[in-house]
Amino acid sequence: MSECATSAILNRLDLKSLRLFAAICEEGTLNGAARREAIAPSAVSKRLAELERALGCELLTRDPKGMRPTPAGETLLHHTRRMLASAEQITLELAEHARGVRGFVRVLANLSAIVQFLPEDLQAFLAVQVNIRIDLEERPSGGVVAGVEEGVADLGICAGSTDSRSLLARPYRGDRLVLVVPAGHPLAGREAIALAETLDHDHVGLHRESSIYAALRDEARRIGRPLRLRMHVPSFDAICRMAQVGMGLGVVPQDVHALLGPQTNLVAVPLTDPWARRTLNLVVRPGPLSPAASLLLDHLHAAS
């Protein structure tokens, strides 16, 4: 495609048309998109036709359940959502500058980092850097890497076992995984234990994308035993509550047990498996960071 043709297409990809396209995909009908965006259905139809004409391909098909994106439409929808999110972020960040904030840092972090370390580390940073704002979002470690690569965030914190791909990685913190069991459980008296010794019992696991669940699953496969997973839950406090009522054994970082264990009467038994001692990494894209992001990166790296 020539540079002129590419430029012509880009000129037609205005945010209004893209927002309407996303609304059609999400609502499933032109009328639904029109109600959501508070414009006439005929205007939505016109915008869609202009967009398809500019791109030279069909973006939506109709079936008995409504309108669905074609393969080309799926591609456009993926990029549209990123563009709309970026536009919203621009608005938020510029509003912060208008209120006197001189820096805005977007951070993606896994659950372990958010619960164990970031509250104190960010509080110490913001106590000094009072004109910087931080947008923190929780994602599984693989999602952290993908998000930083895609430019969704300035920096990320993920499990050290995660492939950082094109990103630069620095050590942040270390933690240790422990088994949490009710005080009266047969394993509660153990000083330490290998995961293999727990596989006759039911487990409660973190969500499927988490690095902790992946470590348990992979170890069980390595030794040729099934992991008797009773359920997945979304958070460490949910694991502790389920373990508290006897739904299964849980595996959480030691510092998480220190925070949540006493109130749930759970005992922590350290895991002896090598993978149970973990490193958390800071990850950033190669190249210069904004001054605010650079300050935060240096602060978090120094905390290690």
C-alpha positions in Angstrom: 0.0 0.0 0.0 1.4 3.4 -1.0 2.1 6.1 1.6 -0.6 8.3 0.2 -3.2 5.5 0.5 -2.1 4.7 4.0 -2.4 8.4 4.9 -5.9 8.6 3.4 -7.1 5.6 5.4 -5.7 7.1 8.6 -7.5 10.3 8.0 -10.8 8.4 8.0 -10.1 6.6 11.3 -11.5 9.3 13.5 -12.3 8.4 17.2 -16.0 9.0 16.7 -16.3 6.4 13.9 -14.1 4.0 15.9 -16.2 4.4 19.0 -19.4 3.7 17.0 -17.8 0.6 15.4 -16.9 -0.7 18.9 -20.4 0.1 20.1 -21.9 -1.9 17.2 -19.6 -4.9 18.0 -20.4 -4.8 21.7 -24.2 -4.1 21.4 -24.7 -6.4 18.4 -27.1 -4.1 16.6 -27.1 -0.7 14.9 -30.0 0.4 17.1 -28.2 -0.7 20.3 -25.1 1.3 19.3 -27.2 4.3 18.4 -28.9 4.3 21.8 -25.6 3.9 23.6 -24.0 6.8 21.7 -27.2 8.9 21.6 -27.3 9.4 17.9 -29.7 8.3 15.1 -29.4 4.8 13.8 -29.1 6.2 10.2 -26.0 8.1 11.3 -24.4 5.0 12.7 -25.1 3.1 9.5 -23.6 5.9 7.4 -20.4 6.0 9.6 -20.1 2.2 9.3 -20.4 2.3 5.5 -17.9 5.1 5.2 -15.4 3.2 7.4 -15.8 0.0 5.3 -15.4 2.0 2.1 -12.3 3.7 3.4 -10.7 0.4 4.6 -11.8 -1.5 1.5 -13.2 -4.5 3.4 -16.3 -5.7 5.1 -16.1 -5.2 8.9 -19.4 -6.7 10.1 -21.8 -9.5 9.1 -25.4 -10.1 10.1 -26.7 -13.3 11.5 -29.8 -14.3 13.5 -28.1 -13.1 16.7 -27.2 -9.7 15.4 -24.1 -8.1 13.9 -20.7 -9.8 14.4 -17.3 -8.6 13.3 -15.6 -10.3 10.4 -11.9 -11.4 10.7 -11.0 -7.9 9.5 -13.5 -6.4 12.0 -11.9 -8.4 14.8 -8.5 -6.9 13.9 -9.9 -3.4 13.8 -11.8 -4.0 17.1 -8.6 -5.1 18.8 -6.8 -1.9 17.8 -9.8 0.3 18.3 -10.1 -0.7 21.9 -6.4 0.2 22.4 -6.8 3.5 20.6 -9.9 4.5 22.7 -8.1 3.5 25.9 -5.1 5.6 24.9 -7.4 8.6 24.1 -9.1 8.3 27.5 -5.7 8.1 29.1 -4.5 11.2 27.3 -7.6 13.0 28.6 -7.0 11.9 32.2 -3.3 12.7 32.1 -3.8 16.2 30.6 -6.5 16.9 33.2 -3.9 16.0 35.9 -1.4 18.4 34.4 -4.1 21.1 34.3 -4.5 20.6 38.1 -0.7 21.0 38.6 0.4 17.4 38.5 3.8 17.3 36.7 4.0 13.5 36.1 1.8 10.5 35.5 3.1 6.9 35.6 1.1 3.9 34.5 2.0 0.6 36.3 0.9 -3.0 35.7 1.7 -5.4 38.5 0.8 -9.0 39.5 -1.2 -9.7 42.6 1.8 -10.8 44.7 3.6 -7.4 44.2 0.4 -5.4 44.8 -0.5 -7.1 48.1 3.0 -7.6 49.6 5.2 -4.7 48.6 3.7 -1.9 46.6 1.5 -0.3 49.3 4.5 0.8 51.3 6.8 1.4 48.4 4.4 3.6 46.6 3.4 5.4 49.8 7.1 6.2 50.4 7.6 7.4 46.8 4.5 9.6 46.7 5.4 11.2 50.1 8.4 12.7 48.3 7.1 13.0 44.8 3.9 14.8 45.6 3.3 16.1 42.1 3.3 12.7 40.4 0.2 10.5 40.0 0.3 6.7 39.6 -2.3 4.6 37.8 -1.9 1.0 39.1 -3.6 -2.0 37.5 -3.4 -5.7 38.5 -2.7 -8.2 35.8 -1.2 -11.8 35.7 2.5 -11.8 35.0 2.1 -12.7 31.3 -0.4 -9.8 31.0 2.0 -7.4 32.6 4.7 -8.2 30.0 2.2 -7.9 27.1 0.8 -4.7 28.5 4.2 -3.0 28.9 5.2 -4.2 25.4 2.1 -2.7 23.9 2.6 0.6 25.6 -0.4 0.2 28.0 1.9 1.0 30.9 5.3 2.6 31.5 6.6 -0.2 33.7 5.5 -3.5 35.1 6.2 -5.9 37.9 5.9 -9.7 37.2 7.2 -13.0 38.4 10.8 -13.6 37.6 9.9 -16.9 35.9 7.9 -15.0 33.3 9.5 -14.5 29.8 10.1 -10.8 29.6 10.5 -11.1 25.8 11.6 -7.7 24.4 11.5 -5.9 27.7 14.4 -5.0 30.0 14.1 -6.7 33.5 15.5 -5.6 36.8 15.1 -7.4 40.1 12.5 -5.9 42.5 11.7 -8.2 45.4 11.8 -11.8 46.4 9.2 -13.9 48.2 8.5 -17.5 49.4 5.4 -19.6 48.8 3.8 -21.4 51.7 1.0 -23.9 52.1 -1.9 -22.5 54.2 -4.0 -25.0 56.2 -6.4 -24.8 59.1 -4.8 -25.1 62.5 -6.3 -28.6 63.1 -5.2 -30.0 59.7 -2.9 -33.1 59.7 -0.3 -31.1 57.8 -0.4 -28.1 60.1 2.3 -29.5 62.3 4.9 -29.8 59.6 7.9 -27.5 59.7 8.2 -27.6 55.9 6.7 -29.7 53.1 7.1 -30.5 49.3 4.1 -30.0 47.1 4.3 -33.7 46.2 3.3 -34.5 49.8 0.2 -32.5 49.5 -1.3 -34.0 46.4 -3.5 -36.5 48.2 -5.5 -33.4 49.4 -7.8 -31.0 47.6 -6.4 -27.6 46.7 -7.9 -24.2 46.1 -6.0 -22.4 43.3 -5.5 -18.8 42.2 -6.9 -18.0 38.7 -5.6 -19.9 35.7 -3.4 -17.1 34.4 -1.4 -16.7 37.6 2.2 -17.7 37.9 1.5 -19.4 41.3 -1.1 -21.7 39.7 1.2 -22.4 36.8 4.0 -23.5 39.2 1.7 -25.9 41.0 0.3 -27.3 37.8 3.7 -27.8 36.2 5.2 -29.4 39.4 2.3 -31.9 39.6 2.8 -32.7 35.9 6.5 -33.2 36.4 6.1 -35.8 39.1 3.2 -37.4 37.2 0.5 -36.8 39.8 -2.8 -35.0 39.4 -3.4 -31.7 41.1 -6.7 -32.1 42.9 -7.9 -28.6 42.3 -11.3 -28.0 43.8 -11.8 -24.5 42.4 -10.1 -21.4 41.1 -10.5 -18.1 43.0 -9.5 -14.6 42.0 -7.5 -13.4 45.1 -5.3 -14.4 48.0 -8.0 -13.5 50.6 -10.4 -15.8 48.7 -7.8 -18.7 48.9 -7.5 -18.1 52.7 -11.2 -18.0 53.3 -11.7 -21.2 51.3 -8.9 -22.9 53.2 -10.3 -21.6 56.5 -13.6 -23.5 56.0 -11.9 -26.7 54.8 -12.5 -26.4 51.0 -8.9 -27.2 50.2 -5.2 -26.4 50.8 -4.0 -23.1 49.5 -0.6 -21.8 48.4 0.2 -18.1 48.9 3.3 -15.9 49.5 4.6 -16.0 53.0 4.0 -12.2 53.5 0.4 -12.6 52.4 -0.1 -15.2 55.1 1.4 -12.8 57.6 -1.3 -10.3 56.6 -4.3 -12.6 56.3 -3.4 -15.8 58.2 -3.9 -14.7 61.8 -7.5 -13.5 61.2 -8.4 -16.8 59.5 -6.6 -19.0 62.0 -4.5 -20.6 59.2 -1.1 -22.1 59.7 1.7 -21.5 57.1 3.9 -24.4 56.2 6.9 -23.4 53.9 7.2 -25.2 50.6 10.6 -26.8 50.1 10.4 -26.9 46.2 13.0 -24.7 44.6 10.4 -22.8 42.6 8.7 -21.8 45.9 11.4 -19.1 46.3 10.6 -16.5 43.8 11.9 -13.3 42.4 9.7 -10.4 41.2 11.1 -8.3 38.3 10.6 -4.8 37.2 10.1 -4.7 33.4 10.3 -1.7 31.0 10.6 -1.2 27.3 14.0 -0.4 25.9 14.7 3.3 25.5 14.2 6.4 27.6 11.4 6.7 30.1 9.5 9.8 31.1 11.1 11.7 34.0 8.3 10.6 36.4 8.5 6.9 35.3 12.3 7.0 35.6 12.1 8.3 39.1 9.6 5.5 40.1 11.7 2.8 38.5 14.8 3.9 40.4 12.8 4.1 43.6 11.4 0.6 43.2 14.7 -0.9 42.1 16.4 0.7 45.2 13.8 -0.9 47.4 15.1 -4.4 46.4 
